[in-house]
């Protein structure tokens, strides 16, 4: 393969994987039967329209970014994460139509790390899909099973996996599309096409949040947020609503200060007033959300804003300095006014009151522990990393495994949630190998963030966009705001915007960064990763083995017992069957047989495994039972019994009423020989 093919092959692969995750989403989510057709229409119609009208179609989809959850709520009467699939499909269709789908446009130094990250996500989710169906999709599609100790079904768990895959993949494609359409130029055209549409959507989201805070907290607000007295705007989640509100304090001011004649000797009172209104809206939005991480981000952004105003103030006359001072005082009043809204909604300070440390070392240590560990999620994440350090547990799988691993650690069954730290979550899901690309890109971007010099006239805007990125990055140390699609889109837009406002440090990147060996290494890493994840998924992370360790029921393929409650009780099994049963004694004895009418002419291969190890391997030529036993290791709470035959038979084919597909008959009992 030529270097061009090695590189270009990655983008179609990631796009096809992204579409595949979308297809699995719309075929799994049965609550909205028309979801698949609405999503397909959005994809095709958006592509066709974008071929005719260009990036204006993408602008329209970006304008809906913050509004899409509420629109789904209004149209369907409920909101679930997979209801965003039509929006994802529409945005993807517009981007594919207006940028070459076989060529990456990312900066050369970023290309291999980011593409490697996207490639590993693309190969990860199919392995997780197979594993969560216990590598038997045809059986578990009709089985009534749960995939963790909280009773989460395979379908619901996988819908989250698909959602994470689509969010991360679409974010990468969005960043590439921005570079394809606008180059490395944060021009007024970029602002009109991308930032302003996002701002229009944000104004709508903010207006709904205000209505929730002063009129009806239940309006377009999911029940638990209403009970908690926290506004979610149109995002259906108060935490990302608060984070977006904080970020738009910097984004809005960057738009204002980016206009000619608003900073320096020509600093206008009008610009100060607009800036004050923007920041008023930002702080009011983050406050009514009640989000503590949004408050922290808002404080960081406030520091960057004041610094930019002070920088401008050094070049002003006394009169204008007085005006600037009044504006800063007004900002302080705005913060106080936002705080007073706690009588309507629970503000972040009220939520922080219980954690407010005293002057003692123990109190400060307790708060630090809470920020780092937060209800044992940090401890659980570290255990997951220790259990699978190289390849992780697969994209989106952390939420599914948290209840069981926390139970094994003695912390009870935690609800499915993130690792409370983006970097820790990333390593837990993708492992050290899978996280190399993302962590390398983070290092490269942090260098640009710290030493990038503003372009001519971009000083205030670059400082404010930098502040938004720093605030979001710090929030990612104690949370996972970017697992929300709207925050993800905002993040990648800010990343692109910042690259267009500053000069990149150093000269041209070395040619080998885009050479054949680099891209061969990217593909090789993807291959090694998928093999490693498949191995770990089979030998350690299979659902029955997780059920065995965390002590919950899991079974499929066995029919109801015959002669139930008697010493002759047994079960018929289908072609493949499995049960995770509580241990009753030190040994387990298993008896199995086949009753195929033609077994004499067509022998049947029968296999029985105990805890993944073959116990019975026999080619059956008659209906005589075969028995074997094995000692159960000390301390084990459950045992995994698994059977398989090469073919089944149906009694109804021989004139009987029984329509079941029968494999072997199986009886097990615990003994103490």
Helices and strands as residue ranges (DSSP letters): H 3-28, H 35-53, H 56-63, H 68-76, G 81-84, H 85-98, H 108-132, H 137-140, H 154-182, H 188-190, I 191-195, H 196-214, H 223-227, H 238-257, G 264-266, H 269-289, H 292-313, H 318-340, G 341-343, H 348-352, G 353-355, H 361-373, H 377-387, H 398-408, H 422-451, E 453-454, H 459-475, G 481-483, H 485-501, E 502-503, G 511-514, H 516-539, H 543-550, E 554-558, E 571-582, E 587-594, E 604-610, E 613-620, E 626-631, E 638-645, E 649-650, G 651-654, E 661-662, E 664-671
